[in-house]
């Protein structure tokens, strides 16, 4: 029997089988021995690269959140009550400026008290005394009316102040940033200032009315004494039929 035709060895058979099963175009490099250390190093490199990418993504997210927070902190409050508060204060001031006869003016008050109030003039006729008493009565009556008008104006503004306070409190609680919360707080302070201004105006109008009435009563007592003196001493200017008691 010819030796060249003997069956090939088992190792050669296995090699031939592997080559036949390999995909077309496969090279010998695909059958190189696996290197665990090299594979581990490649895995670590890929993991480190992925971690760096994740860190960069997290940093960008934090920066975006910071920018959004800054935008919220700089956002203006969508509601403002300053114009309403200023209008209410202006209305109260207008009522004070409309004071009748003796206004809230130092020079005018000094002039009125130097001419209409004070010691009775012995040389003044009874008719002039009566006319002066009538003017002082009108001063007191006008001051009382002014005080009531101021009171009415303040009472009418209570509903507006209540609405503004509720709206500002709601805006403060729903504020999305520091600026909105600060603006709401400032407007609440402005509303409180307006209410204090109303109280000041009310006290001023009431005090004015009370002061003029007390001055009128004091002057009436002084003129009553002068009329009594003239009644007792008719030769010093008493005119029959013009005796008046100013109470």
QUIPE-V804793 format. One record per backbone hydrogen bond with DSSP energy under -1.0 kcal/mol. NH is the residue of the N-H (numbers start at 0). CO is the residue of the C=O. E is the energy in kcal/mol with one decimal. If there is no record, write none. Layout:
{{NH & CO & E} {NH & CO & E}}
This chain:
{{5 & 2 & -1.9} {12 & 8 & -1.7} {13 & 9 & -2.1} {14 & 10 & -2.1} {15 & 11 & -2.3} {16 & 12 & -2.1} {17 & 13 & -2.2} {18 & 14 & -2.2} {19 & 15 & -1.9} {20 & 16 & -1.6} {21 & 17 & -1.2} {25 & 22 & -1.7} {30 & 27 & -1.5} {31 & 28 & -1.5} {38 & 34 & -1.9} {39 & 35 & -2.5} {40 & 36 & -2.1} {41 & 37 & -2.0} {42 & 38 & -2.2} {43 & 39 & -2.3} {44 & 40 & -2.3} {45 & 41 & -2.2} {46 & 42 & -2.3} {47 & 43 & -2.7} {48 & 44 & -2.2} {49 & 45 & -2.2} {50 & 46 & -2.3} {51 & 47 & -2.2} {52 & 48 & -1.9} {53 & 49 & -2.3} {54 & 50 & -2.5} {55 & 51 & -2.1} {56 & 52 & -2.2} {57 & 53 & -2.5} {58 & 54 & -2.4} {59 & 55 & -2.2} {60 & 56 & -2.2} {61 & 57 & -2.4} {62 & 58 & -2.2} {63 & 59 & -2.3} {64 & 60 & -2.4} {65 & 61 & -2.4} {66 & 62 & -2.4} {67 & 63 & -2.2} {68 & 64 & -2.4} {69 & 65 & -2.4} {70 & 66 & -2.2} {71 & 67 & -2.2} {72 & 68 & -2.6} {73 & 69 & -1.4} {74 & 71 & -1.1} {84 & 80 & -2.4} {85 & 81 & -2.8} {86 & 82 & -2.3} {87 & 83 & -2.0} {88 & 84 & -2.3} {89 & 85 & -2.3} {90 & 86 & -2.0} {91 & 87 & -1.9} {92 & 88 & -2.4} {93 & 89 & -2.2} {94 & 90 & -1.9} {95 & 91 & -1.8} {96 & 92 & -2.3} {97 & 93 & -1.1} {98 & 95 & -1.3} {101 & 99 & -1.4} {104 & 102 & -2.0} {108 & 104 & -2.4} {109 & 105 & -2.5} {110 & 106 & -2.3} {111 & 107 & -2.3} {112 & 108 & -2.4} {113 & 109 & -1.5} {114 & 110 & -1.1} {115 & 111 & -3.1} {123 & 120 & -1.5} {128 & 124 & -2.2} {129 & 125 & -2.4} {130 & 126 & -2.3} {131 & 127 & -2.5} {132 & 128 & -2.2} {133 & 129 & -2.1} {134 & 130 & -2.0} {135 & 131 & -2.2} {136 & 132 & -2.1} {137 & 133 & -2.2} {138 & 134 & -2.1} {139 & 135 & -2.2} {140 & 136 & -2.6} {141 & 137 & -2.7} {142 & 138 & -2.2} {143 & 139 & -2.3} {144 & 140 & -2.1} {145 & 141 & -2.5} {146 & 142 & -2.3} {147 & 143 & -2.0} {148 & 144 & -2.1} {149 & 145 & -2.3} {150 & 146 & -2.3} {151 & 147 & -2.5} {152 & 148 & -2.4} {153 & 149 & -2.2} {154 & 150 & -2.4} {155 & 151 & -2.3} {156 & 152 & -1.0} {157 & 154 & -1.3} {160 & 156 & -2.4} {161 & 157 & -2.5} {162 & 158 & -2.3} {163 & 159 & -2.5} {164 & 160 & -2.3} {165 & 161 & -2.2} {166 & 162 & -2.4} {167 & 163 & -2.5} {168 & 164 & -2.3} {169 & 165 & -2.1} {170 & 166 & -2.3} {171 & 167 & -2.3} {172 & 168 & -2.1} {173 & 169 & -1.6} {178 & 72 & -1.2} {180 & 176 & -2.0} {181 & 177 & -2.4} {182 & 178 & -2.6} {183 & 179 & -2.4} {184 & 180 & -2.2} {185 & 181 & -2.5} {186 & 182 & -2.1} {187 & 183 & -1.9} {188 & 184 & -2.0} {189 & 185 & -2.1} {190 & 186 & -2.1} {191 & 187 & -2.2} {192 & 188 & -2.4} {193 & 189 & -2.2} {194 & 190 & -2.0} {195 & 191 & -2.3} {196 & 192 & -2.3} {197 & 193 & -2.1} {198 & 194 & -2.2} {199 & 195 & -2.5} {200 & 196 & -2.5} {201 & 197 & -2.5} {202 & 198 & -2.7} {203 & 199 & -2.4} {204 & 200 & -2.5} {205 & 201 & -2.5} {206 & 202 & -2.7} {207 & 203 & -2.3} {208 & 204 & -2.2} {209 & 205 & -2.5} {210 & 206 & -2.6} {211 & 207 & -2.4} {212 & 208 & -2.0} {213 & 209 & -2.5} {214 & 210 & -2.4} {215 & 211 & -2.2} {216 & 212 & -2.4} {217 & 213 & -2.4} {218 & 214 & -2.4} {219 & 215 & -2.4} {220 & 216 & -2.1} {221 & 217 & -1.9} {222 & 218 & -2.5} {223 & 219 & -2.0} {224 & 220 & -1.9} {225 & 221 & -1.8} {226 & 222 & -2.5} {227 & 223 & -2.2} {228 & 224 & -2.4} {229 & 225 & -2.1} {230 & 226 & -2.0} {231 & 227 & -2.2} {232 & 228 & -2.5} {235 & 232 & -2.0} {237 & 233 & -1.2} {241 & 238 & -1.8} {246 & 244 & -1.1}}
